[in-house]
Amino acid sequence: MSQGLEGTPELHPRRFAMRRERAGADERLHLLGEMDLSVIGSVDREMLSAEASDADRIVLDLGELEFLDASGIRLLFHLKARSQTNGGRLCMTKARSPQVRRVIELTGAGDLLPFLD
């Protein structure tokens, strides 16, 4: 799904893209569009690659995510749990989309996931 550090995001047929980049000591994965069951495997694989890096912090950027379903919430909790066994390097940026923020609020994920302020 990703074109690498300097590539252009590749759009998934269901309006999803991701882009990974290195910024100093941070490894950052930007998610764009709609994250549902059809794309969570790709996101998980990209996160595994980021976790294998020497980054001090792994930032999962949800800022441009427009849709998130239950499978996406489940993946976010899985990534948090995996991070806790891998140095606790994961943090997440909050979504700007009211729909995504609402899903996170309704599930209680906002209080449990490692969001940046």
Secondary structure, 3 states (H helix, E strand, C coil): CCCCCCCCCCCECCCEEEEEEEECCEEEEEEEEEECCCCHHHHHHHHHHHHCCCCCEEEEEEEEEEEECHHHHHHHHHHHHHHHCCCCCEEEECCCCHHHHHHHHHHCHHHHCCECC
